Amino acid sequence: MNTADAIDALLPQTQCTRCGFAGCRPYAEAIAAGEAPINRCPPGGAEGIGRLAQLLGRPALPLDPTCGAEQPRRIARIDPASCIGCTKCIQACPVDAIIGARKRMHTVIAARCTGCDLCVAPCPVDCIEMRAPDTAQPWRDDDARAARSRHEARRERLARRRAEHEEHAERLSRTVIEAALRRARERAATRGGERR
């Protein structure tokens, strides 16, 4: 296991971006490269900083306040009476913890929610709130591994869709160009026949 993998394994995998990176893996890579300090993860808090310090043989630092404050785990809850089914929360969720369909009510799968807060800001009707889970279980390493797996599956799915979309657009573009060339040749042939 390389250093970035070892660091990533210690991060909580909330994918909240509060550290200033696009997720836990980019933050782990920046720490491994010496480009980021170990104290930028509010969900990991003091315990997470301590684990990183021990792994890397560095002193434990206090949590960087510009990244947010350490707080108990929270999960998203969608008010069903206010949800308009816009899907913006689904698109924002980095671990596929929200289900629903366009113009239908959405709901959060509490066991999958990492508490990242990323679904709150895009909601146009402010129907999402972060609250303490019904069962106050701490976020464990097993939860982090499952969240990482869902995050990676989501990233792969979105990359596959982008590639399919680009391939479809390229095929469509070729078809349009071929049709335009065919029409141009037909017009040229028609004009040539009229001149005779």
Steps between C-alpha positions, in 0.01 A plus 500: 500500500648835400486806725197658328308171536591477870390861559180449302421193711507719813276776364126482578395491132219751546614665172385832650772713330543714816875430483513701177541196276246321279474207740693282741729339240628831355561624855691179584714543188575863593603400853723222362663746260563749783260751342240503779511481880333217690254724689244594234233230558218607736313167474817315606556753777770473764492119491556497125782752525659284770479190279658685208774641724584154630507351150723773361715562807395864517375705794122514545367846421174663607224490237533786252199725584474622140379149406218496755449365848494145626145398584296186566392302196192631324296368209284672244122493523270612220162651592263297281234771502739757353702287255427592136696213345762716328779235544763763589565323831547165324754656265688655794516189719850348467398157632158436343318528833197679351236327292205633305398599150436823315178665620472241779589530865857409595620332814832440672623149576617581852741206524685627190505873581848623594376836630699694241238780470557522122130443426381795710622798294369389157144444629291784352224467760714451812330173590817323618630526853788333676411332827631243743429141389226309680759259636810680626758257365846639431638496145722190486773380263248256346268794425792686340591200282138463384477874427826486301365208298175684420693818413730310262203318341326834447812657347540204263132511403514874427823459299337218299194718432720792389692270264174358360360851456816615320495190278133558417566869424790404274287242313220754465743762373639257240145411390405867461818576305453197273138600435604858419770378261253262333250785449775725363606229252137445396451874444823519302393201290157657441654832390741315269208319336306825452791661314505229233 
